[in-house]
Amino acid sequence: MALRLGMEDKRVAYLLIALFALIIAASAWRIYGVFAEPSTPPRPAAAQTASPAVSVRKEAGTQSAPAAQKPEPGEAQKLANEGLDPTLHFDKLAQSEEVEYEGTGRNIFSAESAPLAIETLVKSARNNELSVTPAPTVAEPPRPPAIDLKYFGYAQARDKSLKAFFVHGEDIFVAKTGEIVDHRYKVGAIMPTSVQVTDLGYNNTQTLTLTAN
């Protein structure tokens, strides 16, 4: 009976020693894991594979021209400079100039058209040698500045209406008759070789001729 009790005490002691060893090993592994973890977690594979797709979209976006801004009602449409050809095509300009005038009377668009004959006035019988006091001189108002727009092209729609292309500094506008460019210049009659533009600030109308950009 005494021998059996001694063997049981040894088994209990061995079990306690093994249990303490497991507890110490588990605590040491946990402490090692806390100190061995990196400060910044690694990036997931999905985020790493998503970067090439983003770069492809950026590269594709740089190749395409930016979309034109939607104008307000009555305002001219502002275009981007990329993808536009500012070359002056003389062959298309010659086609518009070869249109023959079919109206009656004098052709106001041709310098070769004969002017109207003006009758010579008969000398008046009244005595025009009366002394006339000269009118006081009035200072002329300052001349309005030139319109800072360049007319470099036009486009024709299906209804035969024309749209004019303008350059103002580094900006490009396309406008129809009656629209306002850059909140200041109102577009009038558009023709293949010229266009009428009114400066709303000075109420000054000028004719801009077609020029190469």
C-alpha positions in Angstrom: 0.0 0.0 0.0 2.9 2.4 0.8 4.6 1.5 -2.5 1.4 2.3 -4.5 1.1 5.7 -2.8 4.7 6.5 -3.6 4.2 5.7 -7.3 1.1 7.8 -7.5 2.9 10.8 -5.8 5.6 10.5 -8.5 3.1 10.5 -11.3 1.3 13.5 -9.9 4.7 15.3 -9.7 5.6 14.4 -13.2 2.2 15.6 -14.5 2.7 18.9 -12.6 6.2 19.3 -14.1 4.9 18.6 -17.6 2.0 21.0 -17.1 4.3 23.8 -15.9 6.7 23.1 -18.9 3.8 23.5 -21.4 2.6 26.7 -19.7 6.1 28.2 -19.8 6.6 27.1 -23.5 3.2 28.7 -24.5 4.0 31.9 -22.7 7.4 32.1 -24.3 5.9 31.5 -27.8 3.4 34.3 -27.3 5.9 36.8 -26.1 8.2 35.9 -29.1 5.3 36.4 -31.5 4.5 39.9 -30.0 8.0 41.1 -30.3 8.7 39.4 -33.6 5.7 41.0 -35.5 6.7 43.7 -38.0 5.6 47.3 -37.3 3.7 47.7 -40.6 1.5 44.8 -41.9 2.3 43.6 -45.4 0.1 44.9 -48.2 -2.5 42.4 -49.5 -1.9 40.9 -52.9 -5.2 42.5 -54.2 -3.8 46.0 -53.6 -0.5 45.1 -55.3 -2.2 43.8 -58.4 -4.6 46.8 -58.5 -1.8 49.3 -59.1 -1.1 48.2 -62.7 -4.7 48.7 -63.6 -4.7 52.2 -62.2 -1.5 53.0 -64.2 -3.1 51.7 -67.4 -6.1 53.9 -66.9 -3.9 56.9 -66.3 -1.9 56.1 -69.4 -5.1 55.6 -71.4 -6.5 58.9 -70.1 -3.4 60.8 -71.2 -3.8 59.6 -74.8 -7.4 60.8 -75.1 -8.3 64.5 -75.3 -10.2 66.0 -72.4 -13.9 66.4 -72.9 -15.1 69.9 -73.8 -16.8 71.8 -71.0 -20.6 72.1 -71.3 -21.4 75.8 -71.9 -24.1 77.8 -70.2 -27.1 78.8 -72.3 -26.1 81.6 -74.7 -22.4 81.1 -74.0 -19.8 79.8 -76.5 -18.4 76.3 -76.0 -14.8 76.2 -74.8 -12.7 73.5 -76.3 -9.3 72.0 -75.4 -6.2 72.8 -77.5 -5.3 69.1 -77.8 -6.3 67.2 -81.0 -7.3 70.3 -83.0 -5.7 71.0 -86.4 -5.1 74.8 -86.8 -3.9 74.4 -90.4 -5.6 76.7 -92.9 -7.0 74.5 -95.7 -6.8 76.7 -98.8 -8.5 74.1 -101.0 -11.7 74.2 -98.9 -11.5 78.0 -98.8 -11.2 78.2 -102.6 -14.4 76.1 -102.9 -16.4 78.6 -100.9 -14.9 81.6 -102.9 -15.9 80.0 -106.2 -19.6 80.3 -105.4 -21.1 82.6 -108.0 -23.4 85.5 -107.1 -26.9 84.9 -108.5 -28.8 87.9 -107.1 -30.0 91.0 -108.8 -28.1 94.3 -108.6 -24.7 95.0 -107.3 -22.7 92.2 -105.6 -21.4 93.8 -102.4 -19.0 91.0 -101.8 -17.1 91.6 -105.1 -14.7 94.5 -105.7 -15.2 94.1 -109.5 -18.9 94.7 -109.4 -19.8 98.1 -111.1 -20.8 100.8 -108.6 -24.1 102.6 -108.9 -24.1 105.8 -111.0 -24.6 108.9 -108.9 -26.2 111.9 -110.5 -24.3 115.2 -110.5 -26.0 117.8 -108.4 -27.0 121.1 -110.1 -25.4 124.2 -108.6 -27.9 126.0 -106.3 -29.1 129.5 -107.2 -28.8 130.6 -103.6 -26.0 132.8 -102.4 -23.7 130.5 -100.4 -21.2 133.2 -99.5 -22.9 134.1 -96.2 -20.7 134.2 -93.2 -21.0 131.0 -91.3 -19.6 130.7 -87.7 -17.6 127.6 -87.4 -18.9 125.0 -85.0 -16.9 124.5 -81.8 -14.5 121.6 -81.9 -15.5 118.7 -79.8 -12.9 116.3 -78.5 -13.2 112.9 -80.1 -14.0 110.1 -77.8 -11.3 107.5 -77.3 -11.3 104.8 -79.8 -12.3 101.3 -78.5 -9.6 98.8 -78.3 -9.2 96.1 -81.0 -11.1 92.8 -80.3 -8.6 90.3 -79.0 -9.9 87.3 -80.8 -8.5 85.3 -83.8 -10.9 83.7 -86.3 -9.1 80.6 -87.6 -11.8 78.2 -88.9 -15.4 77.3 -89.3 -17.7 74.2 -89.4 -20.9 73.8 -91.3 -23.9 71.9 -89.8 -26.5 69.9 -91.6 -28.9 72.9 -91.7 -26.2 74.9 -93.5 -25.5 77.0 -90.4 -21.9 77.9 -89.6 -19.9 77.7 -86.4 -16.8 79.8 -85.9 -13.6 78.8 -84.1 -11.8 81.5 -82.1 -8.6 81.7 -80.2 -8.4 83.9 -77.1 -5.0 83.7 -75.5 -4.5 79.9 -74.8 -8.3 79.2 -74.9 -10.2 77.9 -78.0 -14.0 78.6 -78.4 -16.6 77.5 -81.0 -19.6 79.7 -81.3 -22.7 80.1 -83.4 -24.3 83.4 -84.4 -25.8 85.1 -81.3 -23.6 83.4 -78.8 -21.1 85.1 -76.5 -17.4 84.3 -76.3 -15.6 84.6 -73.0 -18.6 86.6 -71.4 -17.7 89.6 -73.5 -17.7 89.1 -77.3 -21.0 88.5 -79.1 -20.7 86.7 -82.4 -22.6 88.1 -85.4 -22.8 87.1 -89.1 -20.4 84.2 -89.8 -18.9 83.8 -93.3 -16.2 81.5 -94.5 -13.6 84.3 -94.8 -14.8 86.7 -92.0 -17.0 87.0 -89.0 -18.6 90.0 -87.2 -17.9 90.3 -83.5 -19.3 92.9 -81.1 -17.4 94.0 -78.0 -20.2 94.3 -75.4 -18.0 96.4 -73.1 -17.6 99.2 -75.7 -20.6 98.4 -78.0 -18.0 98.1 -80.8 -18.5 95.8 -83.8 -15.5 94.7 -85.8 -15.0 92.3 -88.7 -12.4 89.6 -88.1 -10.9 88.0 -91.1 -9.9 84.3 -91.3 -6.3 83.8 -90.3 -4.0 80.8 -89.7 -3.4 80.0 -86.1 
